[in-house]
């Protein structure tokens, strides 16, 4: 070992000398060397308990990507509902599937819908309970317990497949779907019926 050796070469020679001895002797020798030269070596801080494994030289570990972070405001912005009824469906979908696990819920209420409008920086709803009732009549939600609503398959498809889009499924289409689900038939006004009869 000469003064011309770089730090890596010196470290390699020390490592070669220590390699044949056991771990206990290696620690003892290194501790004696540090004390002899009055060198303090700080211990590396322990990684956080939840920190994912870091891959080694051979790629033994895998880095786990962090879970997708989302909140009601960003989710509503990403779906861009065109009406209060669609907004109610988006809120119900968010809390059923996209919210953090400790915030998820199967059903939403007028109070939750009002708070969602505030958190999403959206214009306040006049009567949230009526908005939920209208969203139900459009076929987006199903009524559960009193004052509680849950998203159904029509609402799920609206939020997951149609939004956001300028070609989003018109609400009249969902109204027809809701009418079919309830078994009601479309009625024709007397004037329209009379006009139909006069056609050749």
C-alpha positions in Angstrom: 0.0 0.0 0.0 1.5 3.3 -1.1 0.5 7.0 -0.8 -0.2 6.9 -4.6 -3.1 4.5 -4.1 -6.5 6.1 -4.5 -9.1 5.7 -1.8 -10.8 2.8 -3.6 -7.6 0.9 -3.9 -6.8 1.4 -0.2 -10.4 0.2 0.8 -10.1 -2.8 -1.5 -6.7 -3.9 0.1 -8.2 -3.5 3.6 -11.3 -5.5 2.5 -9.0 -8.2 1.1 -7.1 -8.4 4.4 -10.3 -8.7 6.4 -12.1 -11.1 4.1 -10.6 -14.4 5.6 -11.5 -13.5 9.2 -15.0 -13.9 10.7 -17.6 -11.1 11.1 -16.9 -10.7 14.8 -13.1 -10.2 14.2 -13.8 -7.9 11.3 -15.9 -5.6 13.6 -13.3 -5.8 16.3 -10.4 -4.9 13.9 -12.4 -2.0 12.3 -13.4 -0.6 15.7 -9.7 -0.7 16.8 -8.6 1.0 13.6 -11.2 3.7 14.1 -10.2 4.3 17.7 -6.5 4.3 16.8 -7.0 7.0 14.2 -9.7 8.8 16.2 -12.2 8.4 13.3 -15.9 8.3 14.1 -18.1 6.4 11.6 -21.8 7.3 11.8 -24.2 4.4 11.5 -26.5 4.5 8.5 -30.1 5.3 9.5 -32.5 2.4 9.4 -35.1 2.6 6.6 -38.7 3.3 7.5 -40.8 0.2 8.2 -43.0 0.7 5.2 -40.3 1.6 2.8 -40.4 -0.7 -0.3 -37.3 -2.9 -1.0 -34.6 -1.4 -3.1 -33.3 -3.7 -5.9 -29.7 -4.9 -5.5 -27.1 -5.3 -8.2 -28.8 -8.4 -9.5 -32.3 -6.8 -9.3 -33.2 -9.0 -6.3 -35.7 -6.6 -4.9 -38.7 -4.8 -6.4 -39.7 -1.2 -5.9 -43.4 -1.0 -5.2 -45.0 2.1 -6.8 -46.9 4.2 -4.3 -50.7 3.9 -4.4 -52.5 6.4 -6.7 -53.3 9.5 -4.7 -56.7 10.9 -5.4 -59.3 13.1 -3.8 -62.9 14.2 -4.5 -61.8 17.4 -6.2 -59.3 15.8 -8.6 -61.7 13.0 -9.4 -64.6 15.3 -10.2 -62.3 17.4 -12.3 -61.2 14.4 -14.3 -64.8 13.3 -14.9 -66.2 16.8 -15.6 -69.9 16.1 -15.0 -72.2 18.2 -17.2 -75.1 18.4 -14.7 -75.9 18.1 -11.0 -77.4 14.6 -11.7 -74.2 13.5 -13.3 -72.3 15.1 -10.4 -74.3 13.0 -7.9 -73.3 9.9 -9.8 -69.7 10.9 -9.9 -69.7 11.5 -6.1 -71.4 8.1 -5.4 -68.9 6.4 -7.7 -65.9 8.1 -6.0 -67.0 7.1 -2.5 -67.8 3.5 -3.6 -64.6 2.8 -5.6 -62.0 5.6 -5.7 -61.8 7.1 -2.2 -59.1 6.1 0.2 -60.1 2.9 2.0 -61.0 4.6 5.3 -63.3 7.0 3.5 -65.2 4.6 1.3 -68.9 4.0 1.7 -71.6 2.2 -0.3 -74.2 4.9 0.0 -74.3 8.7 -0.1 -76.6 11.2 1.5 -77.6 14.8 0.9 -75.2 16.0 3.5 -72.3 14.1 1.9 -73.3 15.4 -1.6 -73.3 19.0 -0.3 -69.9 18.5 1.3 -68.6 17.0 -1.9 -69.7 20.1 -3.9 -67.8 22.3 -1.5 -64.6 20.1 -1.5 -64.7 19.9 -5.3 -65.0 23.7 -5.6 -68.3 23.3 -7.4 -71.3 25.6 -7.3 -73.4 24.8 -4.3 -76.4 22.6 -4.8 -79.8 24.3 -4.1 -81.4 21.2 -2.5 -79.0 18.2 -2.4 -81.8 15.8 -1.4 -83.7 16.7 -4.6 -80.6 16.3 -6.7 -80.2 12.7 -5.4 -83.9 12.1 -6.1 -83.5 13.4 -9.7 -80.3 11.4 -10.2 -82.3 8.3 -9.2 -85.1 9.2 -11.7 -82.4 9.5 -14.4 -81.4 5.9 -13.6 -78.0 6.7 -12.1 -78.7 5.8 -8.5 -80.9 3.4 -6.5 -82.6 4.3 -3.3 -81.4 2.4 -0.2 -82.4 3.4 3.3 -84.3 6.6 3.9 -82.3 9.5 2.4 -79.5 7.2 1.3 -78.6 6.3 -2.3 -76.1 3.9 -3.9 -74.8 4.0 -7.5 -76.1 1.3 -9.8 -74.8 -0.3 -13.0 -76.1 2.5 -15.2 -74.4 5.1 -13.1 -71.2 3.1 -12.9 -71.1 2.9 -16.7 -71.8 6.6 -17.0 -68.9 7.5 -14.8 -66.4 4.8 -15.8 -67.2 4.8 -19.6 -68.9 7.9 -20.7 -67.3 10.7 -18.6 -65.5 12.8 -19.4 -66.6 13.4 -22.9 -68.4 15.9 -25.0 -70.2 12.9 -26.4 -71.4 11.8 -23.0 -74.6 9.8 -23.0 -77.5 12.2 -22.9 -79.6 12.2 -19.8 -82.7 11.4 -21.9 -81.1 8.1 -22.8 -80.7 7.3 -19.1 -84.3 8.5 -18.5 -85.5 5.9 -21.0 -83.4 3.2 -19.4 -84.9 4.1 -16.0 -88.4 3.9 -17.5 -87.7 0.5 -18.8 -86.3 -0.7 -15.5 -89.5 0.5 -13.8 -91.7 -1.0 -16.4 -93.3 2.3 -17.4 -94.2 3.0 -21.0 -93.6 6.3 -22.7 -96.9 8.3 -23.0 -97.8 10.4 -26.0 -99.4 13.8 -25.5 -103.0 14.2 -27.0 -101.8 16.9 -29.4 -99.0 14.7 -30.7 -101.4 11.8 -31.1 -103.8 13.9 -33.1 -101.1 15.2 -35.3 -99.9 11.7 -35.9 -103.4 10.6 -37.0 -103.6 13.5 -39.6 -100.5 12.4 -41.4 -101.2 10.6 -44.7 
